[in-house]
Amino acid sequence: MTTYEDRANHGDAPDRTYSRVGDDLTAVVERVRDSVESVIEGKPEVVRLSLTVLLAEGHLLIEDVPGVGKTMLAKALARSIDCSVQRIQFTPDLLPSDITGVSIWDQQRRDFEFKPGAIFAQVVIGDEINRASPKTQSALLESMEERQVTIDGTTYHLPSPFMVVATQNPVEMEGTYPLPEAQRDRFMARVSVGYPSPEAELQMLDVHGGVSPLEDLQPVAHAHEILKLIETVRAVHVAEPVRRYVVELVSATRTHPDLRLGASPRATLHLLRAAKASAALNGRDYALPDDVQALAVAVLAHRLLPTAQAQLNRRTAEQVVREILQQTPVPVEAPQETGIGLGRAGLGYGRQQSRRL
């Protein structure tokens, strides 16, 4: 069995400075988490998923019924970070140029001058994104995937970090345009806020009864700190068996009889990156299958299309993903006598049947 010392001799040892960097990550994340949770009562798992997507360089789709705090969550996350923020209220008459920008003729210079749109910010809040036409929705495609905007043949790069947080209401469908699959696939994860518990709702009355807590919310982290955290997440190690496990989960969605459209290779990348961010938030410099399992539903479900028969049977994409998690064998660590742990070394994994989450 290959040990940590063997890997060190081959130049593949863990970064011994990760402990210090991990402490810095934990401190910054705790500040941001506490800041957001001061506004969003009783939803720590939703706040954690939002931070996971941010550190994984993804985009977040918040989908739920009216009045549960979708826009409040997006605003609280944006205001907790000292980044440039733009809010776009999507309406049927919104034009693509309102998002990306437009070139205007300058009489004095006798030339066209580019006026950047709302997308030129580090955190972009898209409120009720499904109320805009597909033509306007598609204005986000290039910016979300390539982090750039092309106007009149000129490419403009967007600032870093860059994150789109979009909200939509899945209940009231009149006057809305469902997001096409290409648009939904660009969101790393979808989250539902849900109704608060009676205790959290009672506390909300005390906190929100007078003034909005957003008014007093101040940034608790700088953009350069977020960039350092993103670099830390990129360095998280993922063992080959865990990577194979991610591929097997995504591949299973493409052959499942209840799905007419499975997850794309982009979904595989998003699930891996999200697992790395989750591992870093847990203070580890290596990802485990548990990280993948915890995020599989949030990362995969919104990309899947159930068949007509599955819809008649009231089968949801979330149920299908959970079923796949139960059926896919999970890589497990084999016992060892030496080394620092196979989770970091990435060796000696066996297989076992999936356990219930």
C-alpha positions, 0 to 999 in steps of 0.5 A: 500500500502506498503511504503518505511518505511515498506520495511525498517522494513523488511530489504529491504530498498535501499542502502543509500550510492548508491548516493555516489557510483553512483557519482563515477560510473558516473565520471569513465564512463564519463572519459571512454566515453569521451576517446572512443568518442575522437576516434569514432566520432559521435556515442555516442549511440554505445559507450554507449552500449559498456560501458553497456555491459562492466558493465553488465559483457557481451561480445560484437559483432560488426557487420557492413560493412568494414571501419566504425570503428569496430576494432577502437571501440574495440581498443579504449574501450580496451585502455581506461581501464588500463587492459591487452589487447590481439588482435586475428586476426581470419584467416582460419588457426588459431588453438584453441590452438592459443587462449586457449594456449598449454602445451609444454614439458620442457626438463630441468624440464622434465615436461609439461609447460603451455603457456597461449594463447591470451584469458588470458587477461581482454579485448580480441579483436577478429577481423573478428571472422567469418573468423576462422573455427567453430572448432576454434570459439568453443575455445571461448565457455567455456571462454565466459560463464564460464570465465575459460579455461580447457587444458589437464584436468587442469582448468585455471581461467581468470582474472577479469574483462573479456570481449570479443569484436568481430567484423565481416563483414556480407557482404563479406561472401566468405571464412567465417564461420557463427557463430553458434547459441551457439556462438552468444548466448554468446554475450550479445549484437550486435551493428552496428556502421553505417556510420557517419554523414557528419559533423562527417565524416568531423571532422574525417578527421581533427582528423584522417587525420594526425596520428591515435588518438589511438596512443595518447590514454591513460587509464583513468580508472583502472581495480579495478575501473571497478570491483567496478562499476560492483559490483554497477551494480549488486546491482541495484534493479529490481522490480518483474513486470519489471522482469516479463516484461523481461520474457514476451518479451523473451517468445514472441520470442519463439512463434512468427510465423516469428521465427523458433528459439527464444531467450534462457533463457541466453538471459533473463539473459543478458537482465536483466543484461544489463537493470541494467547496463543501469539504473546505467549509468542513475544514478538510483539504480533501473531498469525501463521498459524503460531500458529493451525496449532500449536494447531489440533489441541489446540484442535479435535480433542476437539470433533469426532465422527468418523462410524461409517465413519471409526471403522471406518477407524481415522480419528481426529479429530486426523488429520482436523484435520491433513488440513484444515490441509494442504488450507486455504490459508495467508495469507502476507505480501506483500513490502513496502518500507516499514512495520514489517511486515505481520504487525503492520499486518495488510495485504497478505496473499496466499494460498498452499497450506498447508505441512506442519507 
